[in-house]
Amino acid sequence: MTGVPASAAGGSSGAQGARGSAAAADGAASEVSGTASGSAGEGVKSPRGAKIAAAAVNQASVWNVANLLTMLRLVLVPGFVALMLAGGGYDPAWRSLAWAAFAVAMITDLFDGHLARTYNLVTDFGKIADPIADKAIMGAALICLSALGDLPWWVTAVILGRELGITLMRFLVIRYGVIPASRGGKLKTLTQGVAVGMYVLALTGWLATLRFWVMAVAVVLTVVTGLDYVRQAIVLRRRGIAERAAALEEKEA
């Protein structure tokens, strides 16, 4: 899921600001992110009363169901680590409980972002906490597995490096727009969750062999989709700069 909500991309260009009437439903959520970038090229600004209303809505909706699921995922991280390392880290019973905690975290990851967008529950807290929760549970699982010797450290480095790098890149280019989650990215997330979950369980025999290949697919998807997101970010930045330059020239003319 883990991605940046579309409402965080307000004011990518002066032309988009002029179409504010078509995006009125998203105006309250995008006002915060659009103010800094929009001042350079936007000629239309929302009334002061709209800003106050948007702030009130965001504050009132912090304790919504989407944010509660995100908070649950954050709380599960230390519990998952404790279960993974209990009994020396190799007890099948404790590993099964750790898998249950990991599974719950992955399931909530599938629902909180969808609920926030579908029912207009997007908040500033959710924009920040959701990606942190996603990376925290996955990072905790990978680090625990590598520390116990179940997973090579280079696999953990590749996955975490990609996840943290892409998240940082999204925030760096958000002034120009949002990089949407692709189908490949969603498949990557699903494959990673399945692979890590299989490694958390104390599997043997052909299941242990199967999890190796599932993890191999997850690593390939991690690298390929990461490179694709970098390409999208470069294109988005170039287009955003060009649109702002055109809008500035039109304003000066």
Legacy VTK file of the C-alpha trace (Angstrom):
# vtk DataFile Version 3.0
C-alpha trace
ASCII
DATASET POLYDATA
POINTS 253 float
0.000 0.000 0.000
1.303 1.266 1.027
1.501 5.126 -1.589
0.867 8.899 -1.127
-2.857 9.897 -1.193
-3.960 11.680 -4.305
-5.234 14.558 -2.177
-1.647 15.445 -1.268
-0.897 16.587 -4.827
-2.912 19.804 -4.948
-1.616 22.742 -6.964
0.756 20.880 -9.314
0.409 23.743 -11.811
-1.351 27.026 -12.407
-3.601 25.386 -15.008
-4.781 22.816 -12.491
-5.576 25.610 -10.038
-7.959 27.147 -12.600
-9.922 23.882 -12.721
-10.642 24.048 -8.977
-14.396 23.869 -9.519
-14.051 20.353 -10.988
-11.987 19.224 -7.996
-14.018 20.883 -5.241
-14.404 17.608 -3.374
-10.619 17.317 -3.067
-9.972 20.988 -2.329
-10.012 20.737 1.448
-7.449 17.946 1.562
-5.137 19.452 -1.088
-5.129 23.005 0.301
-2.197 22.363 2.615
0.148 20.831 0.016
-0.930 23.229 -2.731
-0.268 26.505 -0.873
3.532 26.422 -1.071
3.798 25.427 -4.729
0.682 27.170 -5.971
1.810 30.652 -4.907
4.288 30.713 -7.800
1.809 30.069 -10.584
-1.797 29.903 -9.384
-3.965 32.865 -10.006
-7.023 31.494 -8.178
-7.045 30.901 -4.431
-9.696 29.351 -2.233
-11.492 31.693 0.135
-10.119 31.998 3.645
-13.259 30.361 5.010
-12.572 27.232 2.939
-9.127 26.884 4.530
-10.604 27.122 8.009
-13.268 24.566 7.124
-10.657 22.211 5.712
-8.570 22.435 8.886
-11.629 21.737 11.016
-12.553 18.704 8.939
-9.020 17.277 9.137
-8.855 17.702 12.917
-12.301 16.203 13.460
-11.598 13.130 11.334
-8.263 12.057 12.864
-9.916 9.255 14.849
-11.591 7.653 11.852
-11.540 3.950 11.059
-8.760 4.259 8.464
-6.427 5.975 10.921
-7.318 3.490 13.659
-6.245 0.637 11.378
-2.977 2.444 10.720
-2.431 2.905 14.457
-3.137 -0.783 15.014
-0.456 -1.641 12.474
2.045 0.554 14.298
1.201 -1.071 17.625
1.629 -4.525 16.120
5.267 -3.852 15.169
6.849 -4.223 18.635
4.499 -7.112 19.407
5.551 -8.873 16.223
9.251 -8.441 17.030
8.745 -9.826 20.547
6.948 -12.882 19.175
9.581 -13.442 16.483
12.434 -13.443 18.986
10.646 -15.364 21.753
12.058 -18.778 22.551
15.327 -17.969 20.827
13.609 -17.098 17.552
13.178 -20.680 16.332
10.204 -21.973 18.294
7.457 -22.981 15.793
4.666 -21.963 18.170
6.016 -18.452 18.713
6.746 -18.088 15.011
3.129 -19.019 14.241
1.910 -16.276 16.572
4.329 -13.843 14.952
2.914 -14.835 11.566
-0.610 -14.091 12.821
0.462 -10.599 13.916
2.176 -10.033 10.570
-0.907 -11.238 8.677
-3.171 -8.853 10.588
-0.809 -5.976 9.784
-0.803 -6.858 6.085
-4.602 -7.111 5.990
-5.048 -3.698 7.616
-2.568 -2.341 5.080
-4.938 -3.411 2.305
-7.950 -1.684 3.818
-6.948 1.570 5.515
-5.886 3.449 2.390
-8.904 2.204 0.442
-11.282 3.273 3.210
-9.655 6.693 3.493
-10.025 7.419 -0.226
-13.465 5.858 -0.665
-15.123 7.564 2.302
-13.151 10.827 2.216
-11.282 10.046 5.441
-7.896 11.327 4.261
-6.077 13.303 6.975
-2.609 14.769 7.384
-1.937 12.175 10.079
-2.853 9.355 7.718
-0.626 10.730 4.956
2.373 10.506 7.275
1.547 7.513 9.473
0.355 5.105 6.758
3.645 4.814 4.840
5.570 4.706 8.125
3.425 1.810 9.362
3.855 -0.033 6.056
7.631 0.205 6.111
7.867 -0.473 9.850
6.164 -3.876 9.853
7.920 -5.052 6.684
11.268 -3.734 7.860
10.880 -5.366 11.276
10.088 -8.717 9.668
12.998 -8.594 7.225
15.519 -7.500 9.845
14.375 -10.192 12.282
14.610 -12.876 9.593
18.091 -11.780 8.563
19.261 -11.510 12.173
18.071 -15.084 12.775
19.875 -16.278 9.650
16.724 -17.244 7.755
17.103 -14.616 5.043
20.281 -13.189 3.440
21.049 -9.629 4.489
21.371 -8.521 0.874
17.694 -9.359 0.286
16.718 -7.217 3.258
18.959 -4.387 2.002
17.467 -4.468 -1.509
13.839 -4.465 -0.342
14.224 -1.858 2.404
16.470 0.331 0.280
13.906 0.343 -2.493
10.951 0.999 -0.184
12.609 3.858 1.701
14.070 5.351 -1.473
10.778 5.366 -3.376
8.906 6.811 -0.390
11.427 9.652 -0.117
11.266 10.243 -3.855
7.457 10.506 -3.732
7.695 13.283 -1.160
10.378 15.107 -3.148
8.264 15.271 -6.326
4.872 15.728 -4.672
4.931 19.447 -5.558
4.656 18.408 -9.198
2.019 15.726 -8.687
1.437 12.228 -7.338
3.060 9.049 -8.618
0.122 6.622 -8.637
0.509 3.064 -7.414
0.890 0.832 -10.451
-0.376 -2.703 -10.884
3.199 -3.881 -10.715
3.671 -2.056 -7.438
0.558 -3.644 -5.972
1.684 -7.074 -7.146
5.079 -6.398 -5.580
3.483 -5.557 -2.250
1.353 -8.703 -2.321
4.293 -10.913 -3.293
6.508 -9.408 -0.620
3.844 -10.001 2.023
3.343 -13.622 0.988
7.085 -14.316 0.774
7.932 -12.735 4.125
4.956 -14.446 5.743
6.197 -17.813 4.497
9.645 -17.101 5.920
8.163 -16.108 9.271
6.544 -19.537 9.536
8.824 -22.455 10.411
8.366 -24.273 7.086
10.252 -27.351 5.940
10.414 -29.589 2.869
8.892 -28.447 -0.402
7.218 -25.457 1.294
10.639 -24.151 2.299
11.731 -24.483 -1.337
8.576 -22.759 -2.548
9.094 -19.775 -0.278
12.585 -19.309 -1.739
11.139 -18.899 -5.231
8.331 -16.641 -4.025
10.928 -14.409 -2.378
12.984 -14.438 -5.595
9.950 -13.172 -7.525
9.365 -10.522 -4.850
12.945 -9.268 -5.152
12.698 -9.049 -8.958
9.404 -7.144 -8.751
10.901 -4.880 -6.087
13.768 -3.847 -8.369
11.740 -3.581 -11.603
8.897 -1.529 -10.117
11.390 0.652 -8.270
13.108 1.567 -11.532
9.718 2.261 -13.126
8.780 4.648 -10.290
12.073 6.485 -10.773
11.228 6.893 -14.464
7.760 8.201 -13.597
9.218 10.668 -11.104
11.626 12.085 -13.709
8.824 12.488 -16.258
6.491 14.044 -13.675
9.108 16.541 -12.550
9.972 17.601 -16.092
6.301 18.027 -17.004
5.606 19.970 -13.828
8.506 22.346 -14.437
7.395 22.883 -18.045
3.788 23.580 -17.024
4.852 26.070 -14.365
7.147 27.843 -16.792
4.332 28.058 -19.364
1.902 29.358 -16.761
4.391 31.996 -15.625
4.986 33.153 -19.192
1.238 33.366 -19.800
0.764 35.394 -16.636
3.543 37.798 -17.532
2.146 38.201 -21.058
LINES 1 254
253 0 1 2 3 4 5 6 7 8 9 10 11 12 13 14 15 16 17 18 19 20 21 22 23 24 25 26 27 28 29 30 31 32 33 34 35 36 37 38 39 40 41 42 43 44 45 46 47 48 49 50 51 52 53 54 55 56 57 58 59 60 61 62 63 64 65 66 67 68 69 70 71 72 73 74 75 76 77 78 79 80 81 82 83 84 85 86 87 88 89 90 91 92 93 94 95 96 97 98 99 100 101 102 103 104 105 106 107 108 109 110 111 112 113 114 115 116 117 118 119 120 121 122 123 124 125 126 127 128 129 130 131 132 133 134 135 136 137 138 139 140 141 142 143 144 145 146 147 148 149 150 151 152 153 154 155 156 157 158 159 160 161 162 163 164 165 166 167 168 169 170 171 172 173 174 175 176 177 178 179 180 181 182 183 184 185 186 187 188 189 190 191 192 193 194 195 196 197 198 199 200 201 202 203 204 205 206 207 208 209 210 211 212 213 214 215 216 217 218 219 220 221 222 223 224 225 226 227 228 229 230 231 232 233 234 235 236 237 238 239 240 241 242 243 244 245 246 247 248 249 250 251 252
